[in-house]
Amino acid sequence: MSYTVFVPGHITGFFNIEDHNVSLKKGSCGAGFLLSKGVKTTISPADELVIDVNQGDFTVIDEVLSILDIETNFKIAQDIQLPIGAGFGTSAASALSLSLALNEFLGLGYSKELCGQIAHMSEINLGGGLGDVIAQTGHGLVFRTQPGAPGIGEIESFEHDVYIAWKTFGQIETSSIIQNPHHKQVISASGIKYWQYFKENPSLENFLDFSNRFAQETELMSGEVKELIDYLNSSDDILGSSMAMLGNTAFAFAYDEDTFKSLNIKDLHIDKLNNIGIVYD
């Protein structure tokens, strides 16, 4: 019998870095949102270990299998539906969907929180995102109120009926940013400020406003991303636009899908806010 788990992609709008000598308590606070696309992992019986991934390599899969210390034979098939390394939380979605699917397939009896902690450990070990895993256990617009892995950190989820458009110009190596002392200082100073503001009034409008201010203050935007964000923000029908953290990607929100279709921007992808979250199939 096969087991399939889908975990949505996650884009962070603003965040601060929370270091800790205990990996499960290491993470970030901030806010982001979930997409309708993400990573779907299917585990099925096989006579040997087979790994089939539609893009990228097996690094995340190998790390999760190493943490679980599993040597059983089966087939792992992953459909990664978003660009890798562009701020969509694909490595976290890969790790989380894999740990959840393996838990079901092997009958391990782990809680959802423990599976999330395994995925979080994988992210920490590989230098990936600090808050994607716990955010991907939520739905809609996700506010990370306490740092750390699922079961340790805390989140709040808010549902909104909105469309999202995004365009990516390539990758940013997350570890090169979050492990750089200067970037860490600038990010955390700006991130905690907007975290506090958002906590006082967690509205969609504030999320978009604070995300844009954060992107400008941290000076992480490339010229092409800034140019697109400025163009998108010049439209009265667009609720707001900013940069995906951390990726060379711009995103925008609108209530009407036609708002984005009328822009005629090449390679602009239109999605919808994911108010459901993780799906077991």
C-alpha positions, -999 to 999 in steps of 0.1 A, spaced: 0 0 0 13 35 -9 11 66 13 12 102 -1 16 134 19 15 169 4 31 198 22 26 234 9 53 257 -1 59 286 23 71 322 16 84 343 45 78 380 44 98 391 74 117 373 102 143 374 129 169 348 137 167 330 170 199 311 178 200 284 204 225 256 213 196 231 212 188 225 176 151 220 182 148 254 199 168 271 171 146 289 146 130 322 138 100 343 145 81 362 118 53 359 93 47 342 59 21 324 39 14 290 23 9 283 -14 -14 258 -31 17 242 -46 44 225 -26 60 191 -23 41 158 -27 59 127 -13 47 91 -21 61 60 -4 53 27 -20 66 -9 -16 98 -19 -35 124 -47 -34 152 -21 -30 155 15 -20 145 36 -50 145 74 -50 127 94 -77 128 132 -75 116 154 -103 142 182 -96 172 187 -74 192 160 -57 187 135 -28 204 156 -1 172 163 20 160 127 16 193 113 26 194 135 57 159 125 69 167 88 63 199 93 83 181 109 112 155 82 113 182 55 108 160 36 83 174 10 60 141 -6 49 135 -10 11 108 11 -5 103 37 -32 103 74 -25 88 96 -52 88 133 -47 70 159 -69 86 193 -61 62 218 -76 80 250 -69 115 263 -78 143 251 -55 164 277 -36 141 306 -45 124 313 -12 95 287 -13 106 264 15 109 234 -8 136 217 13 114 220 44 84 207 25 105 179 12 117 169 47 83 173 63 63 154 37 89 126 37 89 122 75 51 122 76 48 97 47 74 74 62 56 75 95 24 63 78 40 38 55 62 21 82 36 25 110 61 42 133 34 57 154 51 91 157 31 122 164 28 150 138 50 171 161 78 145 162 77 142 124 80 179 123 110 179 146 127 154 124 122 177 94 133 207 114 165 189 124 171 181 88 168 218 79 192 229 107 217 202 98 217 212 61 217 250 68 182 255 54 154 277 65 148 283 102 111 286 103 96 269 72 88 236 88 67 249 117 50 274 94 41 245 70 21 228 98 -3 258 97 -25 272 70 -31 305 53 -11 334 66 11 321 93 26 341 122 55 324 141 51 336 176 77 314 193 109 300 176 117 263 172 105 231 158 68 219 159 59 211 194 84 236 207 78 267 187 43 283 183 23 297 154 -10 314 146 -28 309 113 -51 334 96 -73 326 66 -78 350 37 -95 347 3 -67 362 -18 -47 355 -49 -9 355 -50 14 361 -79 51 354 -79 81 356 -103 115 343 -95 148 354 -109 169 326 -94 184 312 -63 198 327 -31 219 304 -9 200 306 24 230 295 45 251 323 31 227 348 46 216 334 79 251 324 89 267 357 79 272 379 111 264 412 94 232 399 77 221 382 110 224 414 129 205 435 103 178 409 97 171 403 134 170 440 143 145 448 115 126 415 119 119 418 156 106 453 151 81 442 125 72 411 145 62 433 174 42 456 151 24 427 135 17 411 169 -3 442 178 -23 441 146 -20 409 125 -38 421 94 -31 412 58 -24 448 50 2 450 77 19 418 67 24 432 32 35 466 44 59 452 69 73 427 45 81 454 20 97 476 46 118 447 59 130 438 24 141 474 19 158 478 53 178 445 50 189 455 15 185 418 4 167 427 -28 184 424 -62 178 452 -87 155 431 -108 134 421 -78 131 457 -66 121 469 -101 93 443 -102 81 450 -67 80 488 -73 60 481 -105 35 458 -88 31 483 -59 23 511 -83 -10 493 -92 -40 504 -71 -56 469 -75 -27 451 -59 -28 449 -21 10 448 -18 42 433 -31 75 423 -15 104 398 -17 104 362 -7 128 355 22 152 341 13 150 340 -25 155 361 -56 117 362 -59 90 388 -59 54 382 -47 22 402 -47 -14 398 -33 -47 408 -49 -84 400 -43 -90 393 -80 -71 369 -102 -77 391 -133 -56 419 -116 -25 398 -123 -36 385 -157 -40 420 -170 -4 429 -161 11 408 -190 43 401 -170 63 372 -185 68 342 -163 44 355 -136 28 326 -118 -6 330 -102 -16 310 -71 -41 312 -43 -35 314 -5 -36 279 9 -60 279 37 -59 241 41 -23 231 48 -10 195 49 -30 169 30 -28 131 34 -38 110 4 
